[in-house]
Amino acid sequence: MPPHAKRNAVTYALFVLNRDGAMLAAHLGIPIGELADYLQGTQEVPIAVARQAIHLVLEKARTDDATRREVLRKIRNFPAR
């Protein structure tokens, strides 16, 4: 998964939570400063954090179960780097 795609996933999750960075950081289990680094592009988003962000977006978005399963299947296959 390209670095910009992982950053985009985190950015979209931030918007899903009404731009509440503290809430997103808590949901992702990371410090707020680390979240800021990811969003600014000074640090690459780990795949595990990107996956959590995608899960959050899927939970909050109105997607049908088949679509959700397909997206989750695809992100499980991303290399863990």
N, CA, C and O atoms as a Maestro MAE file, in Angstrom:
{
 s_m_m2io_version
 :::
 2.0.0
}

f_m_ct {
 s_m_title
 :::
 protein
 m_atom[324] {
  # First column is atom index #
  i_m_mmod_type
  r_m_x_coord
  r_m_y_coord
  r_m_z_coord
  i_m_residue_number
  s_m_chain_name
  s_m_pdb_residue_name
  s_m_pdb_atom_name
  i_m_atomic_number
  :::
  1 25 0.863 -1.166 0.000 1 A "MET " " N  " 7
  2 3 0.000 0.000 0.000 1 A "MET " " CA " 6
  3 2 0.909 1.229 0.000 1 A "MET " " C  " 6
  4 15 1.768 1.354 0.873 1 A "MET " " O  " 8
  5 25 0.739 2.124 -0.949 2 A "PRO " " N  " 7
  6 3 1.598 3.301 -1.023 2 A "PRO " " CA " 6
  7 2 1.440 4.218 0.202 2 A "PRO " " C  " 6
  8 15 0.364 4.275 0.798 2 A "PRO " " O  " 8
  9 25 2.510 4.931 0.572 3 A "PRO " " N  " 7
  10 3 2.440 5.808 1.749 3 A "PRO " " CA " 6
  11 2 1.297 6.817 1.694 3 A "PRO " " C  " 6
  12 15 0.649 7.077 2.708 3 A "PRO " " O  " 8
  13 25 1.045 7.389 0.510 4 A "HIS " " N  " 7
  14 3 -0.026 8.386 0.428 4 A "HIS " " CA " 6
  15 2 -1.402 7.761 0.661 4 A "HIS " " C  " 6
  16 15 -2.295 8.419 1.195 4 A "HIS " " O  " 8
  17 25 -1.580 6.514 0.273 5 A "ALA " " N  " 7
  18 3 -2.870 5.840 0.483 5 A "ALA " " CA " 6
  19 2 -3.111 5.595 1.970 5 A "ALA " " C  " 6
  20 15 -4.232 5.734 2.458 5 A "ALA " " O  " 8
  21 25 -2.049 5.231 2.682 6 A "LYS " " N  " 7
  22 3 -2.193 5.013 4.133 6 A "LYS " " CA " 6
  23 2 -2.494 6.338 4.835 6 A "LYS " " C  " 6
  24 15 -3.334 6.393 5.733 6 A "LYS " " O  " 8
  25 25 -1.805 7.403 4.420 7 A "ARG " " N  " 7
  26 3 -2.070 8.719 5.016 7 A "ARG " " CA " 6
  27 2 -3.498 9.176 4.693 7 A "ARG " " C  " 6
  28 15 -4.173 9.761 5.539 7 A "ARG " " O  " 8
  29 25 -3.947 8.905 3.469 8 A "ASN " " N  " 7
  30 3 -5.317 9.266 3.091 8 A "ASN " " CA " 6
  31 2 -6.345 8.533 3.936 8 A "ASN " " C  " 6
  32 15 -7.374 9.106 4.294 8 A "ASN " " O  " 8
  33 25 -6.081 7.275 4.257 9 A "ALA " " N  " 7
  34 3 -7.007 6.510 5.096 9 A "ALA " " CA " 6
  35 2 -7.129 7.144 6.474 9 A "ALA " " C  " 6
  36 15 -8.228 7.262 7.016 9 A "ALA " " O  " 8
  37 25 -5.992 7.552 7.038 10 A "VAL " " N  " 7
  38 3 -6.013 8.195 8.361 10 A "VAL " " CA " 6
  39 2 -6.706 9.550 8.276 10 A "VAL " " C  " 6
  40 15 -7.481 9.907 9.163 10 A "VAL " " O  " 8
  41 25 -6.434 10.300 7.222 11 A "THR " " N  " 7
  42 3 -7.071 11.610 7.044 11 A "THR " " CA " 6
  43 2 -8.585 11.462 6.914 11 A "THR " " C  " 6
  44 15 -9.337 12.234 7.508 11 A "THR " " O  " 8
  45 25 -9.028 10.485 6.147 12 A "TYR " " N  " 7
  46 3 -10.467 10.270 5.979 12 A "TYR " " CA " 6
  47 2 -11.108 9.858 7.306 12 A "TYR " " C  " 6
  48 15 -12.215 10.291 7.626 12 A "TYR " " O  " 8
  49 25 -10.418 9.032 8.063 13 A "ALA " " N  " 7
  50 3 -10.936 8.632 9.380 13 A "ALA " " CA " 6
  51 2 -11.077 9.853 10.284 13 A "ALA " " C  " 6
  52 15 -12.021 9.942 11.070 13 A "ALA " " O  " 8
  53 25 -10.142 10.788 10.173 14 A "LEU " " N  " 7
  54 3 -10.226 12.022 10.958 14 A "LEU " " CA " 6
  55 2 -11.497 12.791 10.605 14 A "LEU " " C  " 6
  56 15 -12.179 13.300 11.494 14 A "LEU " " O  " 8
  57 25 -11.816 12.878 9.328 15 A "PHE " " N  " 7
  58 3 -13.024 13.586 8.911 15 A "PHE " " CA " 6
  59 2 -14.287 12.846 9.337 15 A "PHE " " C  " 6
  60 15 -15.297 13.472 9.660 15 A "PHE " " O  " 8
  61 25 -14.232 11.518 9.338 16 A "VAL " " N  " 7
  62 3 -15.376 10.726 9.796 16 A "VAL " " CA " 6
  63 2 -15.684 11.036 11.267 16 A "VAL " " C  " 6
  64 15 -16.838 10.995 11.693 16 A "VAL " " O  " 8
  65 25 -14.631 11.345 12.033 17 A "LEU " " N  " 7
  66 3 -14.806 11.677 13.461 17 A "LEU " " CA " 6
  67 2 -14.909 13.190 13.678 17 A "LEU " " C  " 6
  68 15 -14.567 13.700 14.745 17 A "LEU " " O  " 8
  69 25 -15.380 13.887 12.660 18 A "ASN " " N  " 7
  70 3 -15.589 15.343 12.757 18 A "ASN " " CA " 6
  71 2 -14.324 16.092 13.152 18 A "ASN " " C  " 6
  72 15 -14.366 17.041 13.935 18 A "ASN " " O  " 8
  73 25 -13.211 15.656 12.603 19 A "ARG " " N  " 7
  74 3 -11.898 16.296 12.801 19 A "ARG " " CA " 6
  75 2 -11.441 16.306 14.253 19 A "ARG " " C  " 6
  76 15 -10.702 17.199 14.667 19 A "ARG " " O  " 8
  77 25 -11.871 15.333 15.013 20 A "ASP " " N  " 7
  78 3 -11.470 15.219 16.419 20 A "ASP " " CA " 6
  79 2 -10.217 14.350 16.502 20 A "ASP " " C  " 6
  80 15 -10.294 13.125 16.597 20 A "ASP " " O  " 8
  81 25 -9.061 15.015 16.465 21 A "GLY " " N  " 7
  82 3 -7.787 14.310 16.464 21 A "GLY " " CA " 6
  83 2 -7.556 13.492 17.717 21 A "GLY " " C  " 6
  84 15 -7.005 12.393 17.660 21 A "GLY " " O  " 8
  85 25 -7.983 14.035 18.856 22 A "ALA " " N  " 7
  86 3 -7.801 13.303 20.117 22 A "ALA " " CA " 6
  87 2 -8.601 12.006 20.106 22 A "ALA " " C  " 6
  88 15 -8.121 10.968 20.562 22 A "ALA " " O  " 8
  89 25 -9.818 12.070 19.584 23 A "MET " " N  " 7
  90 3 -10.654 10.869 19.522 23 A "MET " " CA " 6
  91 2 -10.049 9.847 18.556 23 A "MET " " C  " 6
  92 15 -10.039 8.649 18.840 23 A "MET " " O  " 8
  93 25 -9.549 10.324 17.421 24 A "LEU " " N  " 7
  94 3 -8.945 9.403 16.456 24 A "LEU " " CA " 6
  95 2 -7.691 8.762 17.035 24 A "LEU " " C  " 6
  96 15 -7.496 7.553 16.914 24 A "LEU " " O  " 8
  97 25 -6.843 9.565 17.663 25 A "ALA " " N  " 7
  98 3 -5.622 9.024 18.265 25 A "ALA " " CA " 6
  99 2 -5.968 7.958 19.302 25 A "ALA " " C  " 6
  100 15 -5.322 6.912 19.364 25 A "ALA " " O  " 8
  101 25 -6.979 8.225 20.108 26 A "ALA " " N  " 7
  102 3 -7.399 7.253 21.116 26 A "ALA " " CA " 6
  103 2 -7.918 5.974 20.449 26 A "ALA " " C  " 6
  104 15 -7.606 4.867 20.889 26 A "ALA " " O  " 8
  105 25 -8.704 6.136 19.395 27 A "HIS " " N  " 7
  106 3 -9.254 4.979 18.689 27 A "HIS " " CA " 6
  107 2 -8.132 4.135 18.070 27 A "HIS " " C  " 6
  108 15 -8.194 2.906 18.068 27 A "HIS " " O  " 8
  109 25 -7.113 4.813 17.547 28 A "LEU " " N  " 7
  110 3 -6.007 4.110 16.902 28 A "LEU " " CA " 6
  111 2 -4.978 3.610 17.910 28 A "LEU " " C  " 6
  112 15 -4.104 2.812 17.568 28 A "LEU " " O  " 8
  113 25 -5.082 4.080 19.151 29 A "GLY " " N  " 7
  114 3 -4.151 3.652 20.195 29 A "GLY " " CA " 6
  115 2 -2.764 4.250 20.040 29 A "GLY " " C  " 6
  116 15 -1.761 3.607 20.348 29 A "GLY " " O  " 8
  117 25 -2.714 5.499 19.557 30 A "ILE " " N  " 7
  118 3 -1.429 6.173 19.353 30 A "ILE " " CA " 6
  119 2 -1.466 7.547 20.013 30 A "ILE " " C  " 6
  120 15 -2.544 8.101 20.227 30 A "ILE " " O  " 8
  121 25 -0.292 8.106 20.338 31 A "PRO " " N  " 7
  122 3 -0.254 9.463 20.889 31 A "PRO " " CA " 6
  123 2 -0.684 10.488 19.832 31 A "PRO " " C  " 6
  124 15 -0.500 10.268 18.635 31 A "PRO " " O  " 8
  125 25 -1.251 11.595 20.280 32 A "ILE " " N  " 7
  126 3 -1.729 12.633 19.369 32 A "ILE " " CA " 6
  127 2 -0.588 13.200 18.521 32 A "ILE " " C  " 6
  128 15 -0.791 13.539 17.355 32 A "ILE " " O  " 8
  129 25 0.602 13.303 19.099 33 A "GLY " " N  " 7
  130 3 1.750 13.802 18.341 33 A "GLY " " CA " 6
  131 2 2.131 12.888 17.192 33 A "GLY " " C  " 6
  132 15 2.528 13.349 16.122 33 A "GLY " " O  " 8
  133 25 2.008 11.593 17.420 34 A "GLU " " N  " 7
  134 3 2.285 10.612 16.371 34 A "GLU " " CA " 6
  135 2 1.252 10.738 15.257 34 A "GLU " " C  " 6
  136 15 1.596 10.656 14.078 34 A "GLU " " O  " 8
  137 25 -0.008 10.937 15.626 35 A "LEU " " N  " 7
  138 3 -1.063 11.143 14.634 35 A "LEU " " CA " 6
  139 2 -0.753 12.369 13.796 35 A "LEU " " C  " 6
  140 15 -0.902 12.341 12.574 35 A "LEU " " O  " 8
  141 25 -0.324 13.444 14.439 36 A "ALA " " N  " 7
  142 3 0.023 14.674 13.717 36 A "ALA " " CA " 6
  143 2 1.157 14.410 12.726 36 A "ALA " " C  " 6
  144 15 1.124 14.905 11.599 36 A "ALA " " O  " 8
  145 25 2.155 13.636 13.137 37 A "ASP " " N  " 7
  146 3 3.262 13.293 12.232 37 A "ASP " " CA " 6
  147 2 2.763 12.522 11.019 37 A "ASP " " C  " 6
  148 15 3.211 12.764 9.898 37 A "ASP " " O  " 8
  149 25 1.845 11.602 11.236 38 A "TYR " " N  " 7
  150 3 1.289 10.825 10.126 38 A "TYR " " CA " 6
  151 2 0.521 11.732 9.165 38 A "TYR " " C  " 6
  152 15 0.676 11.633 7.947 38 A "TYR " " O  " 8
  153 25 -0.296 12.604 9.716 39 A "LEU " " N  " 7
  154 3 -1.128 13.472 8.890 39 A "LEU " " CA " 6
  155 2 -0.294 14.487 8.114 39 A "LEU " " C  " 6
  156 15 -0.648 14.857 6.995 39 A "LEU " " O  " 8
  157 25 0.805 14.936 8.701 40 A "GLN " " N  " 7
  158 3 1.674 15.912 8.034 40 A "GLN " " CA " 6
  159 2 2.659 15.257 7.080 40 A "GLN " " C  " 6
  160 15 3.325 15.943 6.305 40 A "GLN " " O  " 8
  161 25 2.754 13.946 7.130 41 A "GLY " " N  " 7
  162 3 3.642 13.229 6.240 41 A "GLY " " CA " 6
  163 2 5.088 13.190 6.703 41 A "GLY " " C  " 6
  164 15 5.970 12.807 5.935 41 A "GLY " " O  " 8
  165 25 5.349 13.582 7.957 42 A "THR " " N  " 7
  166 3 6.719 13.532 8.462 42 A "THR " " CA " 6
  167 2 7.105 12.139 8.936 42 A "THR " " C  " 6
  168 15 8.283 11.849 9.143 42 A "THR " " O  " 8
  169 25 6.117 11.290 9.104 43 A "GLN " " N  " 7
  170 3 6.348 9.909 9.501 43 A "GLN " " CA " 6
  171 2 5.385 9.047 8.687 43 A "GLN " " C  " 6
  172 15 4.219 9.405 8.524 43 A "GLN " " O  " 8
  173 25 5.867 7.913 8.176 44 A "GLU " " N  " 7
  174 3 5.001 7.040 7.386 44 A "GLU " " CA " 6
  175 2 4.034 6.286 8.296 44 A "GLU " " C  " 6
  176 15 4.405 5.810 9.369 44 A "GLU " " O  " 8
  177 25 2.804 6.191 7.845 45 A "VAL " " N  " 7
  178 3 1.761 5.495 8.597 45 A "VAL " " CA " 6
  179 2 2.013 3.991 8.522 45 A "VAL " " C  " 6
  180 15 2.098 3.441 7.424 45 A "VAL " " O  " 8
  181 25 2.134 3.314 9.667 46 A "PRO " " N  " 7
  182 3 2.277 1.855 9.640 46 A "PRO " " CA " 6
  183 2 0.997 1.209 9.102 46 A "PRO " " C  " 6
  184 15 -0.099 1.742 9.274 46 A "PRO " " O  " 8
  185 25 1.150 0.080 8.462 47 A "ILE " " N  " 7
  186 3 -0.007 -0.604 7.879 47 A "ILE " " CA " 6
  187 2 -1.047 -0.941 8.945 47 A "ILE " " C  " 6
  188 15 -2.245 -0.901 8.664 47 A "ILE " " O  " 8
  189 25 -0.619 -1.269 10.150 48 A "ALA " " N  " 7
  190 3 -1.580 -1.604 11.210 48 A "ALA " " CA " 6
  191 2 -2.459 -0.407 11.546 48 A "ALA " " C  " 6
  192 15 -3.652 -0.573 11.798 48 A "ALA " " O  " 8
  193 25 -1.893 0.791 11.553 49 A "VAL " " N  " 7
  194 3 -2.659 2.008 11.835 49 A "VAL " " CA " 6
  195 2 -3.599 2.293 10.664 49 A "VAL " " C  " 6
  196 15 -4.755 2.663 10.871 49 A "VAL " " O  " 8
  197 25 -3.108 2.122 9.444 50 A "ALA " " N  " 7
  198 3 -3.958 2.334 8.268 50 A "ALA " " CA " 6
  199 2 -5.143 1.376 8.284 50 A "ALA " " C  " 6
  200 15 -6.267 1.763 7.964 50 A "ALA " " O  " 8
  201 25 -4.890 0.131 8.654 51 A "ARG " " N  " 7
  202 3 -5.979 -0.852 8.727 51 A "ARG " " CA " 6
  203 2 -7.035 -0.425 9.748 51 A "ARG " " C  " 6
  204 15 -8.234 -0.508 9.484 51 A "ARG " " O  " 8
  205 25 -6.579 0.029 10.910 52 A "GLN " " N  " 7
  206 3 -7.527 0.478 11.932 52 A "GLN " " CA " 6
  207 2 -8.346 1.660 11.425 52 A "GLN " " C  " 6
  208 15 -9.550 1.739 11.669 52 A "GLN " " O  " 8
  209 25 -7.688 2.575 10.722 53 A "ALA " " N  " 7
  210 3 -8.395 3.736 10.172 53 A "ALA " " CA " 6
  211 2 -9.446 3.292 9.160 53 A "ALA " " C  " 6
  212 15 -10.561 3.814 9.147 53 A "ALA " " O  " 8
  213 25 -9.090 2.333 8.316 54 A "ILE " " N  " 7
  214 3 -10.040 1.826 7.321 54 A "ILE " " CA " 6
  215 2 -11.214 1.135 8.001 54 A "ILE " " C  " 6
  216 15 -12.359 1.297 7.579 54 A "ILE " " O  " 8
  217 25 -10.940 0.371 9.044 55 A "HIS " " N  " 7
  218 3 -12.021 -0.269 9.810 55 A "HIS " " CA " 6
  219 2 -12.969 0.786 10.373 55 A "HIS " " C  " 6
  220 15 -14.188 0.633 10.310 55 A "HIS " " O  " 8
  221 25 -12.405 1.845 10.916 56 A "LEU " " N  " 7
  222 3 -13.223 2.923 11.484 56 A "LEU " " CA " 6
  223 2 -14.110 3.547 10.419 56 A "LEU " " C  " 6
  224 15 -15.303 3.755 10.641 56 A "LEU " " O  " 8
  225 25 -13.535 3.844 9.273 57 A "VAL " " N  " 7
  226 3 -14.310 4.440 8.179 57 A "VAL " " CA " 6
  227 2 -15.438 3.507 7.758 57 A "VAL " " C  " 6
  228 15 -16.564 3.952 7.535 57 A "VAL " " O  " 8
  229 25 -15.139 2.218 7.651 58 A "LEU " " N  " 7
  230 3 -16.171 1.259 7.250 58 A "LEU " " CA " 6
  231 2 -17.274 1.145 8.295 58 A "LEU " " C  " 6
  232 15 -18.443 0.965 7.953 58 A "LEU " " O  " 8
  233 25 -16.900 1.250 9.575 59 A "GLU " " N  " 7
  234 3 -17.910 1.203 10.641 59 A "GLU " " CA " 6
  235 2 -18.849 2.396 10.549 59 A "GLU " " C  " 6
  236 15 -20.063 2.258 10.703 59 A "GLU " " O  " 8
  237 25 -18.280 3.559 10.299 60 A "LYS " " N  " 7
  238 3 -19.063 4.800 10.303 60 A "LYS " " CA " 6
  239 2 -19.800 5.045 8.990 60 A "LYS " " C  " 6
  240 15 -20.843 5.700 8.972 60 A "LYS " " O  " 8
  241 25 -19.257 4.516 7.890 61 A "ALA " " N  " 7
  242 3 -19.894 4.703 6.582 61 A "ALA " " CA " 6
  243 2 -21.040 3.712 6.438 61 A "ALA " " C  " 6
  244 15 -21.064 2.663 7.082 61 A "ALA " " O  " 8
  245 25 -21.945 4.054 5.616 62 A "ARG " " N  " 7
  246 3 -23.079 3.165 5.372 62 A "ARG " " CA " 6
  247 2 -22.752 2.261 4.182 62 A "ARG " " C  " 6
  248 15 -23.197 2.492 3.058 62 A "ARG " " O  " 8
  249 25 -21.967 1.232 4.465 63 A "THR " " N  " 7
  250 3 -21.618 0.274 3.414 63 A "THR " " CA " 6
  251 2 -22.339 -1.032 3.683 63 A "THR " " C  " 6
  252 15 -22.570 -1.409 4.832 63 A "THR " " O  " 8
  253 25 -22.687 -1.709 2.613 64 A "ASP " " N  " 7
  254 3 -23.349 -2.991 2.803 64 A "ASP " " CA " 6
  255 2 -22.319 -4.033 3.239 64 A "ASP " " C  " 6
  256 15 -21.115 -3.832 3.078 64 A "ASP " " O  " 8
  257 25 -22.793 -5.122 3.781 65 A "ASP " " N  " 7
  258 3 -21.900 -6.145 4.337 65 A "ASP " " CA " 6
  259 2 -20.966 -6.751 3.295 65 A "ASP " " C  " 6
  260 15 -19.811 -7.043 3.604 65 A "ASP " " O  " 8
  261 25 -21.442 -6.943 2.074 66 A "ALA " " N  " 7
  262 3 -20.603 -7.534 1.035 66 A "ALA " " CA " 6
  263 2 -19.438 -6.601 0.696 66 A "ALA " " C  " 6
  264 15 -18.304 -7.053 0.538 66 A "ALA " " O  " 8
  265 25 -19.714 -5.325 0.586 67 A "THR " " N  " 7
  266 3 -18.661 -4.346 0.304 67 A "THR " " CA " 6
  267 2 -17.670 -4.296 1.452 67 A "THR " " C  " 6
  268 15 -16.460 -4.290 1.229 67 A "THR " " O  " 8
  269 25 -18.166 -4.262 2.658 68 A "ARG " " N  " 7
  270 3 -17.308 -4.216 3.839 68 A "ARG " " CA " 6
  271 2 -16.402 -5.453 3.893 68 A "ARG " " C  " 6
  272 15 -15.203 -5.337 4.150 68 A "ARG " " O  " 8
  273 25 -16.974 -6.625 3.653 69 A "ARG " " N  " 7
  274 3 -16.174 -7.862 3.665 69 A "ARG " " CA " 6
  275 2 -15.094 -7.825 2.594 69 A "ARG " " C  " 6
  276 15 -13.962 -8.243 2.840 69 A "ARG " " O  " 8
  277 25 -15.433 -7.328 1.407 70 A "GLU " " N  " 7
  278 3 -14.463 -7.268 0.314 70 A "GLU " " CA " 6
  279 2 -13.314 -6.309 0.639 70 A "GLU " " C  " 6
  280 15 -12.153 -6.634 0.389 70 A "GLU " " O  " 8
  281 25 -13.618 -5.152 1.182 71 A "VAL " " N  " 7
  282 3 -12.565 -4.198 1.553 71 A "VAL " " CA " 6
  283 2 -11.686 -4.795 2.636 71 A "VAL " " C  " 6
  284 15 -10.461 -4.712 2.552 71 A "VAL " " O  " 8
  285 25 -12.286 -5.390 3.646 72 A "LEU " " N  " 7
  286 3 -11.509 -5.988 4.731 72 A "LEU " " CA " 6
  287 2 -10.643 -7.141 4.222 72 A "LEU " " C  " 6
  288 15 -9.513 -7.314 4.678 72 A "LEU " " O  " 8
  289 25 -11.159 -7.918 3.294 73 A "ARG " " N  " 7
  290 3 -10.375 -9.004 2.706 73 A "ARG " " CA " 6
  291 2 -9.142 -8.432 1.992 73 A "ARG " " C  " 6
  292 15 -8.044 -8.975 2.110 73 A "ARG " " O  " 8
  293 25 -9.329 -7.351 1.265 74 A "LYS " " N  " 7
  294 3 -8.217 -6.747 0.532 74 A "LYS " " CA " 6
  295 2 -7.163 -6.179 1.475 74 A "LYS " " C  " 6
  296 15 -5.969 -6.355 1.235 74 A "LYS " " O  " 8
  297 25 -7.579 -5.506 2.538 75 A "ILE " " N  " 7
  298 3 -6.571 -4.901 3.415 75 A "ILE " " CA " 6
  299 2 -5.848 -5.947 4.262 75 A "ILE " " C  " 6
  300 15 -4.725 -5.708 4.708 75 A "ILE " " O  " 8
  301 25 -6.464 -7.083 4.486 76 A "ARG " " N  " 7
  302 3 -5.758 -8.155 5.201 76 A "ARG " " CA " 6
  303 2 -4.577 -8.664 4.395 76 A "ARG " " C  " 6
  304 15 -3.618 -9.188 4.960 76 A "ARG " " O  " 8
  305 25 -4.640 -8.514 3.084 77 A "ASN " " N  " 7
  306 3 -3.579 -9.019 2.223 77 A "ASN " " CA " 6
  307 2 -2.441 -8.017 2.007 77 A "ASN " " C  " 6
  308 15 -1.458 -8.349 1.344 77 A "ASN " " O  " 8
  309 25 -2.550 -6.810 2.546 78 A "PHE " " N  " 7
  310 3 -1.464 -5.846 2.411 78 A "PHE " " CA " 6
  311 2 -0.271 -6.327 3.220 78 A "PHE " " C  " 6
  312 15 -0.433 -6.861 4.317 78 A "PHE " " O  " 8
  313 25 0.917 -6.140 2.683 79 A "PRO " " N  " 7
  314 3 2.110 -6.500 3.464 79 A "PRO " " CA " 6
  315 2 2.179 -5.665 4.735 79 A "PRO " " C  " 6
  316 15 1.803 -4.493 4.732 79 A "PRO " " O  " 8
  317 25 2.653 -6.256 5.807 80 A "ALA " " N  " 7
  318 3 2.687 -5.575 7.113 80 A "ALA " " CA " 6
  319 2 3.961 -4.751 7.265 80 A "ALA " " C  " 6
  320 15 4.731 -4.981 8.198 80 A "ALA " " O  " 8
  321 25 4.190 -3.831 6.400 81 A "ARG " " N  " 7
  322 3 5.348 -2.925 6.550 81 A "ARG " " CA " 6
  323 2 4.936 -1.511 6.486 81 A "ARG " " C  " 6
  324 15 5.776 -0.617 6.594 81 A "ARG " " O  " 8
  :::
 }
 m_bond[323] {
  # First column is bond index #
  i_m_from
  i_m_to
  i_m_order
  :::
  1 1 2 1
  2 2 3 1
  3 3 4 2
  4 3 5 1
  5 5 6 1
  6 6 7 1
  7 7 8 2
  8 7 9 1
  9 9 10 1
  10 10 11 1
  11 11 12 2
  12 11 13 1
  13 13 14 1
  14 14 15 1
  15 15 16 2
  16 15 17 1
  17 17 18 1
  18 18 19 1
  19 19 20 2
  20 19 21 1
  21 21 22 1
  22 22 23 1
  23 23 24 2
  24 23 25 1
  25 25 26 1
  26 26 27 1
  27 27 28 2
  28 27 29 1
  29 29 30 1
  30 30 31 1
  31 31 32 2
  32 31 33 1
  33 33 34 1
  34 34 35 1
  35 35 36 2
  36 35 37 1
  37 37 38 1
  38 38 39 1
  39 39 40 2
  40 39 41 1
  41 41 42 1
  42 42 43 1
  43 43 44 2
  44 43 45 1
  45 45 46 1
  46 46 47 1
  47 47 48 2
  48 47 49 1
  49 49 50 1
  50 50 51 1
  51 51 52 2
  52 51 53 1
  53 53 54 1
  54 54 55 1
  55 55 56 2
  56 55 57 1
  57 57 58 1
  58 58 59 1
  59 59 60 2
  60 59 61 1
  61 61 62 1
  62 62 63 1
  63 63 64 2
  64 63 65 1
  65 65 66 1
  66 66 67 1
  67 67 68 2
  68 67 69 1
  69 69 70 1
  70 70 71 1
  71 71 72 2
  72 71 73 1
  73 73 74 1
  74 74 75 1
  75 75 76 2
  76 75 77 1
  77 77 78 1
  78 78 79 1
  79 79 80 2
  80 79 81 1
  81 81 82 1
  82 82 83 1
  83 83 84 2
  84 83 85 1
  85 85 86 1
  86 86 87 1
  87 87 88 2
  88 87 89 1
  89 89 90 1
  90 90 91 1
  91 91 92 2
  92 91 93 1
  93 93 94 1
  94 94 95 1
  95 95 96 2
  96 95 97 1
  97 97 98 1
  98 98 99 1
  99 99 100 2
  100 99 101 1
  101 101 102 1
  102 102 103 1
  103 103 104 2
  104 103 105 1
  105 105 106 1
  106 106 107 1
  107 107 108 2
  108 107 109 1
  109 109 110 1
  110 110 111 1
  111 111 112 2
  112 111 113 1
  113 113 114 1
  114 114 115 1
  115 115 116 2
  116 115 117 1
  117 117 118 1
  118 118 119 1
  119 119 120 2
  120 119 121 1
  121 121 122 1
  122 122 123 1
  123 123 124 2
  124 123 125 1
  125 125 126 1
  126 126 127 1
  127 127 128 2
  128 127 129 1
  129 129 130 1
  130 130 131 1
  131 131 132 2
  132 131 133 1
  133 133 134 1
  134 134 135 1
  135 135 136 2
  136 135 137 1
  137 137 138 1
  138 138 139 1
  139 139 140 2
  140 139 141 1
  141 141 142 1
  142 142 143 1
  143 143 144 2
  144 143 145 1
  145 145 146 1
  146 146 147 1
  147 147 148 2
  148 147 149 1
  149 149 150 1
  150 150 151 1
  151 151 152 2
  152 151 153 1
  153 153 154 1
  154 154 155 1
  155 155 156 2
  156 155 157 1
  157 157 158 1
  158 158 159 1
  159 159 160 2
  160 159 161 1
  161 161 162 1
  162 162 163 1
  163 163 164 2
  164 163 165 1
  165 165 166 1
  166 166 167 1
  167 167 168 2
  168 167 169 1
  169 169 170 1
  170 170 171 1
  171 171 172 2
  172 171 173 1
  173 173 174 1
  174 174 175 1
  175 175 176 2
  176 175 177 1
  177 177 178 1
  178 178 179 1
  179 179 180 2
  180 179 181 1
  181 181 182 1
  182 182 183 1
  183 183 184 2
  184 183 185 1
  185 185 186 1
  186 186 187 1
  187 187 188 2
  188 187 189 1
  189 189 190 1
  190 190 191 1
  191 191 192 2
  192 191 193 1
  193 193 194 1
  194 194 195 1
  195 195 196 2
  196 195 197 1
  197 197 198 1
  198 198 199 1
  199 199 200 2
  200 199 201 1
  201 201 202 1
  202 202 203 1
  203 203 204 2
  204 203 205 1
  205 205 206 1
  206 206 207 1
  207 207 208 2
  208 207 209 1
  209 209 210 1
  210 210 211 1
  211 211 212 2
  212 211 213 1
  213 213 214 1
  214 214 215 1
  215 215 216 2
  216 215 217 1
  217 217 218 1
  218 218 219 1
  219 219 220 2
  220 219 221 1
  221 221 222 1
  222 222 223 1
  223 223 224 2
  224 223 225 1
  225 225 226 1
  226 226 227 1
  227 227 228 2
  228 227 229 1
  229 229 230 1
  230 230 231 1
  231 231 232 2
  232 231 233 1
  233 233 234 1
  234 234 235 1
  235 235 236 2
  236 235 237 1
  237 237 238 1
  238 238 239 1
  239 239 240 2
  240 239 241 1
  241 241 242 1
  242 242 243 1
  243 243 244 2
  244 243 245 1
  245 245 246 1
  246 246 247 1
  247 247 248 2
  248 247 249 1
  249 249 250 1
  250 250 251 1
  251 251 252 2
  252 251 253 1
  253 253 254 1
  254 254 255 1
  255 255 256 2
  256 255 257 1
  257 257 258 1
  258 258 259 1
  259 259 260 2
  260 259 261 1
  261 261 262 1
  262 262 263 1
  263 263 264 2
  264 263 265 1
  265 265 266 1
  266 266 267 1
  267 267 268 2
  268 267 269 1
  269 269 270 1
  270 270 271 1
  271 271 272 2
  272 271 273 1
  273 273 274 1
  274 274 275 1
  275 275 276 2
  276 275 277 1
  277 277 278 1
  278 278 279 1
  279 279 280 2
  280 279 281 1
  281 281 282 1
  282 282 283 1
  283 283 284 2
  284 283 285 1
  285 285 286 1
  286 286 287 1
  287 287 288 2
  288 287 289 1
  289 289 290 1
  290 290 291 1
  291 291 292 2
  292 291 293 1
  293 293 294 1
  294 294 295 1
  295 295 296 2
  296 295 297 1
  297 297 298 1
  298 298 299 1
  299 299 300 2
  300 299 301 1
  301 301 302 1
  302 302 303 1
  303 303 304 2
  304 303 305 1
  305 305 306 1
  306 306 307 1
  307 307 308 2
  308 307 309 1
  309 309 310 1
  310 310 311 1
  311 311 312 2
  312 311 313 1
  313 313 314 1
  314 314 315 1
  315 315 316 2
  316 315 317 1
  317 317 318 1
  318 318 319 1
  319 319 320 2
  320 319 321 1
  321 321 322 1
  322 322 323 1
  323 323 324 2
  :::
 }
}
